[in-house]
Amino acid sequence: MATEAKIVKSKKKSKYSSRIVRRCWRCGRARGYMRDFNLCRICFRELANNGQIPGITKSSW
């Protein structure tokens, strides 16, 4: 869980475009981030397993 200060800092407009820190909208995690869903890998897995992300199914073969 990211601290409030880190979340606020990442929301500010950065001086350079390469400094943008993308964070999970749910928990604030910066690592393991998926741009397509705006989620980290952990939150993505939780929501996908609960069926809360439309179009995502768990694969089995």
N, CA, C and O atoms as a Tripos MOL2 file, in Angstrom:
@<TRIPOS>MOLECULE
protein
  244   243    61     0     0
PROTEIN
NO_CHARGES

@<TRIPOS>ATOM
      1 N           0.8350   -1.1700    0.0000 N.3       1 MET1
      2 CA          0.0000    0.0000    0.0000 C.3       1 MET1
      3 C           0.8860    1.2400    0.0000 C.2       1 MET1
      4 O           1.7540    1.3950    0.8590 O.2       1 MET1
      5 N           0.6610    2.1100   -0.9580 N.am      2 ALA2
      6 CA          1.4480    3.3280   -1.0720 C.3       2 ALA2
      7 C           0.9940    4.3430   -0.0350 C.2       2 ALA2
      8 O          -0.1770    4.3790    0.3440 O.2       2 ALA2
      9 N           1.9310    5.1650    0.4180 N.am      3 THR3
     10 CA          1.5730    6.1980    1.3810 C.3       3 THR3
     11 C           0.8200    7.3140    0.6760 C.2       3 THR3
     12 O           0.8870    7.4520   -0.5450 O.2       3 THR3
     13 N           0.1050    8.1040    1.4570 N.am      4 GLU4
     14 CA         -0.6730    9.2210    0.8960 C.3       4 GLU4
     15 C           0.2390   10.1990    0.1660 C.2       4 GLU4
     16 O          -0.1270   10.7220   -0.8870 O.2       4 GLU4
     17 N           1.4250   10.4480    0.7180 N.am      5 ALA5
     18 CA          2.3380   11.4090    0.1130 C.3       5 ALA5
     19 C           2.7930   10.9540   -1.2760 C.2       5 ALA5
     20 O           2.8960   11.7700   -2.1920 O.2       5 ALA5
     21 N           3.0650    9.6590   -1.4340 N.am      6 LYS6
     22 CA          3.5030    9.1470   -2.7350 C.3       6 LYS6
     23 C           2.3850    9.2040   -3.7650 C.2       6 LYS6
     24 O           2.6280    9.4860   -4.9380 O.2       6 LYS6
     25 N           1.1570    8.9350   -3.3220 N.am      7 ILE7
     26 CA          0.0220    8.9990   -4.2350 C.3       7 ILE7
     27 C          -0.2050   10.4310   -4.6990 C.2       7 ILE7
     28 O          -0.4330   10.6690   -5.8850 O.2       7 ILE7
     29 N          -0.1440   11.3870   -3.7750 N.am      8 VAL8
     30 CA         -0.3340   12.7970   -4.1180 C.3       8 VAL8
     31 C           0.7800   13.2730   -5.0380 C.2       8 VAL8
     32 O           0.5280   13.9980   -6.0000 O.2       8 VAL8
     33 N           2.0140   12.8670   -4.7460 N.am      9 LYS9
     34 CA          3.1610   13.2690   -5.5650 C.3       9 LYS9
     35 C           3.0410   12.7410   -6.9910 C.2       9 LYS9
     36 O           3.4000   13.4380   -7.9400 O.2       9 LYS9
     37 N           2.5430   11.5220   -7.1500 N.am     10 SER10
     38 CA          2.4320   10.9430   -8.4890 C.3      10 SER10
     39 C           1.2960   11.5830   -9.2910 C.2      10 SER10
     40 O           1.3130   11.5330  -10.5210 O.2      10 SER10
     41 N           0.3180   12.1790   -8.6220 N.am     11 LYS11
     42 CA         -0.7950   12.8220   -9.3180 C.3      11 LYS11
     43 C          -0.4380   14.2080   -9.8430 C.2      11 LYS11
     44 O          -1.0960   14.7210  -10.7480 O.2      11 LYS11
     45 N           0.6120   14.8190   -9.2730 N.am     12 LYS12
     46 CA          1.0360   16.1350   -9.7400 C.3      12 LYS12
     47 C           1.6220   16.0340  -11.1450 C.2      12 LYS12
     48 O           2.2090   15.0150  -11.5090 O.2      12 LYS12
     49 N           1.4590   17.0910  -11.9260 N.am     13 LYS13
     50 CA          2.0280   17.1120  -13.2720 C.3      13 LYS13
     51 C           3.5380   17.1970  -13.1580 C.2      13 LYS13
     52 O           4.0700   18.0780  -12.4840 O.2      13 LYS13
     53 N           4.2280   16.2720  -13.8240 N.am     14 SER14
     54 CA          5.6790   16.2360  -13.7380 C.3      14 SER14
     55 C           6.3130   17.2080  -14.7260 C.2      14 SER14
     56 O           5.6990   17.6120  -15.7130 O.2      14 SER14
     57 N           7.5430   17.5640  -14.4330 N.am     15 LYS15
     58 CA          8.2890   18.4990  -15.2750 C.3      15 LYS15
     59 C           8.5930   17.8960  -16.6330 C.2      15 LYS15
     60 O           8.5520   18.5890  -17.6490 O.2      15 LYS15
     61 N           8.8970   16.6120  -16.6530 N.am     16 TYR16
     62 CA          9.1980   15.8940  -17.8820 C.3      16 TYR16
     63 C           8.2330   14.7230  -18.0340 C.2      16 TYR16
     64 O           7.8180   14.1170  -17.0460 O.2      16 TYR16
     65 N           7.8850   14.4140  -19.2700 N.am     17 SER17
     66 CA          6.9060   13.3540  -19.5020 C.3      17 SER17
     67 C           7.4390   11.9640  -19.1260 C.2      17 SER17
     68 O           6.6540   11.0560  -18.8520 O.2      17 SER17
     69 N           8.7390   11.8000  -19.1110 N.am     18 SER18
     70 CA          9.3090   10.4910  -18.7800 C.3      18 SER18
     71 C           9.2840   10.2070  -17.2720 C.2      18 SER18
     72 O           9.5710    9.0880  -16.8470 O.2      18 SER18
     73 N           8.9470   11.2010  -16.4790 N.am     19 ARG19
     74 CA          8.9080   11.0210  -15.0250 C.3      19 ARG19
     75 C           7.5300   10.6080  -14.5080 C.2      19 ARG19
     76 O           7.3460   10.4760  -13.2980 O.2      19 ARG19
     77 N           6.5760   10.4050  -15.3840 N.am     20 ILE20
     78 CA          5.2290   10.0640  -14.9510 C.3      20 ILE20
     79 C           5.2480    8.7190  -14.2320 C.2      20 ILE20
     80 O           5.8040    7.7420  -14.7330 O.2      20 ILE20
     81 N           4.6340    8.6840  -13.0520 N.am     21 VAL21
     82 CA          4.5260    7.4450  -12.2920 C.3      21 VAL21
     83 C           3.0770    7.0020  -12.3590 C.2      21 VAL21
     84 O           2.1900    7.6800  -11.8410 O.2      21 VAL21
     85 N           2.8390    5.8760  -12.9920 N.am     22 ARG22
     86 CA          1.4810    5.3440  -13.0920 C.3      22 ARG22
     87 C           1.2400    4.4190  -11.9170 C.2      22 ARG22
     88 O           2.0570    3.5460  -11.6260 O.2      22 ARG22
     89 N           0.1280    4.6100  -11.2480 N.am     23 ARG23
     90 CA         -0.1870    3.8230  -10.0690 C.3      23 ARG23
     91 C          -1.5520    3.1830  -10.1970 C.2      23 ARG23
     92 O          -2.4250    3.6840  -10.9060 O.2      23 ARG23
     93 N          -1.7270    2.0820   -9.5100 N.am     24 CYS24
     94 CA         -3.0030    1.3880   -9.4450 C.3      24 CYS24
     95 C          -4.0300    2.3090   -8.7930 C.2      24 CYS24
     96 O          -3.7490    2.9280   -7.7670 O.2      24 CYS24
     97 N          -5.2300    2.4020   -9.3920 N.am     25 TRP25
     98 CA         -6.2460    3.2940   -8.8410 C.3      25 TRP25
     99 C          -6.8450    2.7300   -7.5670 C.2      25 TRP25
    100 O          -7.4740    3.4590   -6.7990 O.2      25 TRP25
    101 N          -6.6580    1.4550   -7.3390 N.am     26 ARG26
    102 CA         -7.2850    0.8030   -6.2000 C.3      26 ARG26
    103 C          -6.4010    0.8290   -4.9520 C.2      26 ARG26
    104 O          -6.8810    1.1370   -3.8610 O.2      26 ARG26
    105 N          -5.1210    0.5110   -5.1050 N.am     27 CYS27
    106 CA         -4.2480    0.4220   -3.9290 C.3      27 CYS27
    107 C          -3.0620    1.3880   -3.9690 C.2      27 CYS27
    108 O          -2.4240    1.6250   -2.9440 O.2      27 CYS27
    109 N          -2.7610    1.9470   -5.1450 N.am     28 GLY28
    110 CA         -1.6590    2.8980   -5.2440 C.3      28 GLY28
    111 C          -0.3180    2.2770   -5.5670 C.2      28 GLY28
    112 O           0.6960    2.9750   -5.5700 O.2      28 GLY28
    113 N          -0.2830    0.9910   -5.8370 N.am     29 ARG29
    114 CA          0.9600    0.2970   -6.1370 C.3      29 ARG29
    115 C           1.5110    0.7450   -7.4880 C.2      29 ARG29
    116 O           0.7540    0.9020   -8.4450 O.2      29 ARG29
    117 N           2.8320    0.9530   -7.5710 N.am     30 ALA30
    118 CA          3.4690    1.4120   -8.8030 C.3      30 ALA30
    119 C           4.0600    0.2580   -9.6110 C.2      30 ALA30
    120 O           4.1410    0.3490  -10.8360 O.2      30 ALA30
    121 N           4.4640   -0.8020   -8.9660 N.am     31 ARG31
    122 CA          5.0850   -1.9230   -9.6760 C.3      31 ARG31
    123 C           4.0260   -2.9170  -10.1260 C.2      31 ARG31
    124 O           2.9870   -3.0650   -9.4820 O.2      31 ARG31
    125 N           4.2940   -3.5890  -11.2260 N.am     32 GLY32
    126 CA          3.3540   -4.5840  -11.7410 C.3      32 GLY32
    127 C           2.0890   -3.9400  -12.2670 C.2      32 GLY32
    128 O           1.0060   -4.5110  -12.1390 O.2      32 GLY32
    129 N           2.2050   -2.7600  -12.8560 N.am     33 TYR33
    130 CA          1.0590   -1.9780  -13.3140 C.3      33 TYR33
    131 C           0.6730   -2.3590  -14.7420 C.2      33 TYR33
    132 O           1.5440   -2.5110  -15.5980 O.2      33 TYR33
    133 N          -0.6220   -2.5130  -15.0020 N.am     34 MET34
    134 CA         -1.1240   -2.8000  -16.3460 C.3      34 MET34
    135 C          -1.8750   -1.5790  -16.8520 C.2      34 MET34
    136 O          -2.8950   -1.1900  -16.2830 O.2      34 MET34
    137 N          -1.3700   -0.9750  -17.9180 N.am     35 ARG35
    138 CA         -1.9770    0.2380  -18.4550 C.3      35 ARG35
    139 C          -3.3950    0.0250  -18.9670 C.2      35 ARG35
    140 O          -4.2500    0.8980  -18.8250 O.2      35 ARG35
    141 N          -3.6420   -1.1370  -19.5620 N.am     36 ASP36
    142 CA         -4.9540   -1.3940  -20.1500 C.3      36 ASP36
    143 C          -6.0750   -1.3310  -19.1180 C.2      36 ASP36
    144 O          -7.2020   -0.9650  -19.4510 O.2      36 ASP36
    145 N          -5.7760   -1.6820  -17.8780 N.am     37 PHE37
    146 CA         -6.7990   -1.7500  -16.8400 C.3      37 PHE37
    147 C          -6.5950   -0.7430  -15.7240 C.2      37 PHE37
    148 O          -7.4630   -0.6120  -14.8600 O.2      37 PHE37
    149 N          -5.4800   -0.0270  -15.7110 N.am     38 ASN38
    150 CA         -5.1220    0.9160  -14.6400 C.3      38 ASN38
    151 C          -5.0730    0.2220  -13.2770 C.2      38 ASN38
    152 O          -5.4370    0.8050  -12.2550 O.2      38 ASN38
    153 N          -4.6190   -1.0240  -13.2810 N.am     39 LEU39
    154 CA         -4.5420   -1.8200  -12.0650 C.3      39 LEU39
    155 C          -3.1690   -2.4650  -11.9330 C.2      39 LEU39
    156 O          -2.4680   -2.6710  -12.9230 O.2      39 LEU39
    157 N          -2.7930   -2.7800  -10.6920 N.am     40 CYS40
    158 CA         -1.5940   -3.5790  -10.4870 C.3      40 CYS40
    159 C          -1.9690   -5.0480  -10.6690 C.2      40 CYS40
    160 O          -3.1510   -5.3870  -10.7370 O.2      40 CYS40
    161 N          -0.9790   -5.9030  -10.7450 N.am     41 ARG41
    162 CA         -1.2220   -7.3160  -11.0100 C.3      41 ARG41
    163 C          -2.0240   -7.9830   -9.9020 C.2      41 ARG41
    164 O          -2.8010   -8.9000  -10.1690 O.2      41 ARG41
    165 N          -1.8480   -7.5380   -8.6720 N.am     42 ILE42
    166 CA         -2.5320   -8.1540   -7.5410 C.3      42 ILE42
    167 C          -4.0180   -7.8140   -7.5700 C.2      42 ILE42
    168 O          -4.8650   -8.6970   -7.4350 O.2      42 ILE42
    169 N          -4.3320   -6.5370   -7.7450 N.am     43 CYS43
    170 CA         -5.7330   -6.1070   -7.8150 C.3      43 CYS43
    171 C          -6.4130   -6.6810   -9.0550 C.2      43 CYS43
    172 O          -7.5890   -7.0420   -9.0120 O.2      43 CYS43
    173 N          -5.6690   -6.7650  -10.1620 N.am     44 PHE44
    174 CA         -6.2230   -7.3410  -11.3830 C.3      44 PHE44
    175 C          -6.6430   -8.7840  -11.1450 C.2      44 PHE44
    176 O          -7.7230   -9.1980  -11.5650 O.2      44 PHE44
    177 N          -5.8040   -9.5360  -10.4850 N.am     45 ARG45
    178 CA         -6.1080  -10.9420  -10.2450 C.3      45 ARG45
    179 C          -7.3190  -11.1040   -9.3250 C.2      45 ARG45
    180 O          -8.1730  -11.9600   -9.5560 O.2      45 ARG45
    181 N          -7.3860  -10.2750   -8.2830 N.am     46 GLU46
    182 CA         -8.5250  -10.3350   -7.3620 C.3      46 GLU46
    183 C          -9.8320  -10.0450   -8.0860 C.2      46 GLU46
    184 O         -10.8040  -10.7870   -7.9440 O.2      46 GLU46
    185 N          -9.8560   -8.9590   -8.8670 N.am     47 LEU47
    186 CA        -11.0720   -8.5720   -9.5670 C.3      47 LEU47
    187 C         -11.4380   -9.5690  -10.6630 C.2      47 LEU47
    188 O         -12.6170   -9.8520  -10.8780 O.2      47 LEU47
    189 N         -10.4330  -10.1010  -11.3550 N.am     48 ALA48
    190 CA        -10.6990  -11.0690  -12.4170 C.3      48 ALA48
    191 C         -11.2570  -12.3750  -11.8490 C.2      48 ALA48
    192 O         -12.1580  -12.9710  -12.4400 O.2      48 ALA48
    193 N         -10.7390  -12.8160  -10.7310 N.am     49 ASN49
    194 CA        -11.2360  -14.0440  -10.1090 C.3      49 ASN49
    195 C         -12.6590  -13.8850   -9.5940 C.2      49 ASN49
    196 O         -13.4220  -14.8500   -9.5570 O.2      49 ASN49
    197 N         -13.0130  -12.6700   -9.1960 N.am     50 ASN50
    198 CA        -14.3790  -12.4120   -8.7290 C.3      50 ASN50
    199 C         -15.3360  -12.1450   -9.8790 C.2      50 ASN50
    200 O         -16.5450  -12.0390   -9.6720 O.2      50 ASN50
    201 N         -14.7960  -12.0330  -11.1010 N.am     51 GLY51
    202 CA        -15.6290  -11.7840  -12.2700 C.3      51 GLY51
    203 C         -16.0750  -10.3510  -12.4070 C.2      51 GLY51
    204 O         -17.1030  -10.0850  -13.0300 O.2      51 GLY51
    205 N         -15.3260   -9.4130  -11.8380 N.am     52 GLN52
    206 CA        -15.7040   -8.0070  -11.8570 C.3      52 GLN52
    207 C         -15.1020   -7.2420  -13.0300 C.2      52 GLN52
    208 O         -15.4390   -6.0770  -13.2390 O.2      52 GLN52
    209 N         -14.2120   -7.8770  -13.8030 N.am     53 ILE53
    210 CA        -13.6560   -7.2530  -15.0010 C.3      53 ILE53
    211 C         -14.3110   -7.9370  -16.1930 C.2      53 ILE53
    212 O         -14.0910   -9.1280  -16.4130 O.2      53 ILE53
    213 N         -15.1140   -7.2040  -16.9680 N.am     54 PRO54
    214 CA        -15.8110   -7.8340  -18.0840 C.3      54 PRO54
    215 C         -14.8440   -8.2930  -19.1770 C.2      54 PRO54
    216 O         -13.8960   -7.5860  -19.5150 O.2      54 PRO54
    217 N         -15.0920   -9.4700  -19.7160 N.am     55 GLY55
    218 CA        -14.2900  -10.0060  -20.8100 C.3      55 GLY55
    219 C         -13.0780  -10.7840  -20.3770 C.2      55 GLY55
    220 O         -12.3680  -11.3140  -21.2310 O.2      55 GLY55
    221 N         -12.8030  -10.8810  -19.0850 N.am     56 ILE56
    222 CA        -11.6320  -11.6040  -18.5990 C.3      56 ILE56
    223 C         -12.1080  -12.9090  -17.9730 C.2      56 ILE56
    224 O         -12.9660  -12.9160  -17.0910 O.2      56 ILE56
    225 N         -11.5340  -14.0130  -18.4450 N.am     57 THR57
    226 CA        -11.8390  -15.3140  -17.8660 C.3      57 THR57
    227 C         -10.5390  -16.0280  -17.5370 C.2      57 THR57
    228 O          -9.5240  -15.8250  -18.2040 O.2      57 THR57
    229 N         -10.5730  -16.8410  -16.5350 N.am     58 LYS58
    230 CA         -9.3880  -17.6000  -16.1650 C.3      58 LYS58
    231 C          -9.1860  -18.7270  -17.1710 C.2      58 LYS58
    232 O         -10.1160  -19.4680  -17.4870 O.2      58 LYS58
    233 N          -7.9750  -18.8440  -17.6610 N.am     59 SER59
    234 CA         -7.7170  -19.8580  -18.6820 C.3      59 SER59
    235 C          -7.4530  -21.2120  -18.0270 C.2      59 SER59
    236 O          -6.8930  -21.2980  -16.9340 O.2      59 SER59
    237 N          -7.8680  -22.2490  -18.7180 N.am     60 SER60
    238 CA         -7.5630  -23.6210  -18.2940 C.3      60 SER60
    239 C          -7.4920  -24.4890  -19.5390 C.2      60 SER60
    240 O          -8.2850  -24.3250  -20.4660 O.2      60 SER60
    241 N          -6.5510  -25.4030  -19.5580 N.am     61 TRP61
    242 CA         -6.4080  -26.2740  -20.7250 C.3      61 TRP61
    243 C          -5.9690  -27.6490  -20.3270 C.2      61 TRP61
    244 O          -5.7980  -28.5150  -21.1850 O.2      61 TRP61
@<TRIPOS>BOND
     1     1     2 1
     2     2     3 1
     3     3     4 2
     4     3     5 am
     5     5     6 1
     6     6     7 1
     7     7     8 2
     8     7     9 am
     9     9    10 1
    10    10    11 1
    11    11    12 2
    12    11    13 am
    13    13    14 1
    14    14    15 1
    15    15    16 2
    16    15    17 am
    17    17    18 1
    18    18    19 1
    19    19    20 2
    20    19    21 am
    21    21    22 1
    22    22    23 1
    23    23    24 2
    24    23    25 am
    25    25    26 1
    26    26    27 1
    27    27    28 2
    28    27    29 am
    29    29    30 1
    30    30    31 1
    31    31    32 2
    32    31    33 am
    33    33    34 1
    34    34    35 1
    35    35    36 2
    36    35    37 am
    37    37    38 1
    38    38    39 1
    39    39    40 2
    40    39    41 am
    41    41    42 1
    42    42    43 1
    43    43    44 2
    44    43    45 am
    45    45    46 1
    46    46    47 1
    47    47    48 2
    48    47    49 am
    49    49    50 1
    50    50    51 1
    51    51    52 2
    52    51    53 am
    53    53    54 1
    54    54    55 1
    55    55    56 2
    56    55    57 am
    57    57    58 1
    58    58    59 1
    59    59    60 2
    60    59    61 am
    61    61    62 1
    62    62    63 1
    63    63    64 2
    64    63    65 am
    65    65    66 1
    66    66    67 1
    67    67    68 2
    68    67    69 am
    69    69    70 1
    70    70    71 1
    71    71    72 2
    72    71    73 am
    73    73    74 1
    74    74    75 1
    75    75    76 2
    76    75    77 am
    77    77    78 1
    78    78    79 1
    79    79    80 2
    80    79    81 am
    81    81    82 1
    82    82    83 1
    83    83    84 2
    84    83    85 am
    85    85    86 1
    86    86    87 1
    87    87    88 2
    88    87    89 am
    89    89    90 1
    90    90    91 1
    91    91    92 2
    92    91    93 am
    93    93    94 1
    94    94    95 1
    95    95    96 2
    96    95    97 am
    97    97    98 1
    98    98    99 1
    99    99   100 2
   100    99   101 am
   101   101   102 1
   102   102   103 1
   103   103   104 2
   104   103   105 am
   105   105   106 1
   106   106   107 1
   107   107   108 2
   108   107   109 am
   109   109   110 1
   110   110   111 1
   111   111   112 2
   112   111   113 am
   113   113   114 1
   114   114   115 1
   115   115   116 2
   116   115   117 am
   117   117   118 1
   118   118   119 1
   119   119   120 2
   120   119   121 am
   121   121   122 1
   122   122   123 1
   123   123   124 2
   124   123   125 am
   125   125   126 1
   126   126   127 1
   127   127   128 2
   128   127   129 am
   129   129   130 1
   130   130   131 1
   131   131   132 2
   132   131   133 am
   133   133   134 1
   134   134   135 1
   135   135   136 2
   136   135   137 am
   137   137   138 1
   138   138   139 1
   139   139   140 2
   140   139   141 am
   141   141   142 1
   142   142   143 1
   143   143   144 2
   144   143   145 am
   145   145   146 1
   146   146   147 1
   147   147   148 2
   148   147   149 am
   149   149   150 1
   150   150   151 1
   151   151   152 2
   152   151   153 am
   153   153   154 1
   154   154   155 1
   155   155   156 2
   156   155   157 am
   157   157   158 1
   158   158   159 1
   159   159   160 2
   160   159   161 am
   161   161   162 1
   162   162   163 1
   163   163   164 2
   164   163   165 am
   165   165   166 1
   166   166   167 1
   167   167   168 2
   168   167   169 am
   169   169   170 1
   170   170   171 1
   171   171   172 2
   172   171   173 am
   173   173   174 1
   174   174   175 1
   175   175   176 2
   176   175   177 am
   177   177   178 1
   178   178   179 1
   179   179   180 2
   180   179   181 am
   181   181   182 1
   182   182   183 1
   183   183   184 2
   184   183   185 am
   185   185   186 1
   186   186   187 1
   187   187   188 2
   188   187   189 am
   189   189   190 1
   190   190   191 1
   191   191   192 2
   192   191   193 am
   193   193   194 1
   194   194   195 1
   195   195   196 2
   196   195   197 am
   197   197   198 1
   198   198   199 1
   199   199   200 2
   200   199   201 am
   201   201   202 1
   202   202   203 1
   203   203   204 2
   204   203   205 am
   205   205   206 1
   206   206   207 1
   207   207   208 2
   208   207   209 am
   209   209   210 1
   210   210   211 1
   211   211   212 2
   212   211   213 am
   213   213   214 1
   214   214   215 1
   215   215   216 2
   216   215   217 am
   217   217   218 1
   218   218   219 1
   219   219   220 2
   220   219   221 am
   221   221   222 1
   222   222   223 1
   223   223   224 2
   224   223   225 am
   225   225   226 1
   226   226   227 1
   227   227   228 2
   228   227   229 am
   229   229   230 1
   230   230   231 1
   231   231   232 2
   232   231   233 am
   233   233   234 1
   234   234   235 1
   235   235   236 2
   236   235   237 am
   237   237   238 1
   238   238   239 1
   239   239   240 2
   240   239   241 am
   241   241   242 1
   242   242   243 1
   243   243   244 2
@<TRIPOS>SUBSTRUCTURE
     1 MET1         2 RESIDUE 1 A MET
     2 ALA2         6 RESIDUE 1 A ALA
     3 THR3        10 RESIDUE 1 A THR
     4 GLU4        14 RESIDUE 1 A GLU
     5 ALA5        18 RESIDUE 1 A ALA
     6 LYS6        22 RESIDUE 1 A LYS
     7 ILE7        26 RESIDUE 1 A ILE
     8 VAL8        30 RESIDUE 1 A VAL
     9 LYS9        34 RESIDUE 1 A LYS
    10 SER10       38 RESIDUE 1 A SER
    11 LYS11       42 RESIDUE 1 A LYS
    12 LYS12       46 RESIDUE 1 A LYS
    13 LYS13       50 RESIDUE 1 A LYS
    14 SER14       54 RESIDUE 1 A SER
    15 LYS15       58 RESIDUE 1 A LYS
    16 TYR16       62 RESIDUE 1 A TYR
    17 SER17       66 RESIDUE 1 A SER
    18 SER18       70 RESIDUE 1 A SER
    19 ARG19       74 RESIDUE 1 A ARG
    20 ILE20       78 RESIDUE 1 A ILE
    21 VAL21       82 RESIDUE 1 A VAL
    22 ARG22       86 RESIDUE 1 A ARG
    23 ARG23       90 RESIDUE 1 A ARG
    24 CYS24       94 RESIDUE 1 A CYS
    25 TRP25       98 RESIDUE 1 A TRP
    26 ARG26      102 RESIDUE 1 A ARG
    27 CYS27      106 RESIDUE 1 A CYS
    28 GLY28      110 RESIDUE 1 A GLY
    29 ARG29      114 RESIDUE 1 A ARG
    30 ALA30      118 RESIDUE 1 A ALA
    31 ARG31      122 RESIDUE 1 A ARG
    32 GLY32      126 RESIDUE 1 A GLY
    33 TYR33      130 RESIDUE 1 A TYR
    34 MET34      134 RESIDUE 1 A MET
    35 ARG35      138 RESIDUE 1 A ARG
    36 ASP36      142 RESIDUE 1 A ASP
    37 PHE37      146 RESIDUE 1 A PHE
    38 ASN38      150 RESIDUE 1 A ASN
    39 LEU39      154 RESIDUE 1 A LEU
    40 CYS40      158 RESIDUE 1 A CYS
    41 ARG41      162 RESIDUE 1 A ARG
    42 ILE42      166 RESIDUE 1 A ILE
    43 CYS43      170 RESIDUE 1 A CYS
    44 PHE44      174 RESIDUE 1 A PHE
    45 ARG45      178 RESIDUE 1 A ARG
    46 GLU46      182 RESIDUE 1 A GLU
    47 LEU47      186 RESIDUE 1 A LEU
    48 ALA48      190 RESIDUE 1 A ALA
    49 ASN49      194 RESIDUE 1 A ASN
    50 ASN50      198 RESIDUE 1 A ASN
    51 GLY51      202 RESIDUE 1 A GLY
    52 GLN52      206 RESIDUE 1 A GLN
    53 ILE53      210 RESIDUE 1 A ILE
    54 PRO54      214 RESIDUE 1 A PRO
    55 GLY55      218 RESIDUE 1 A GLY
    56 ILE56      222 RESIDUE 1 A ILE
    57 THR57      226 RESIDUE 1 A THR
    58 LYS58      230 RESIDUE 1 A LYS
    59 SER59      234 RESIDUE 1 A SER
    60 SER60      238 RESIDUE 1 A SER
    61 TRP61      242 RESIDUE 1 A TRP
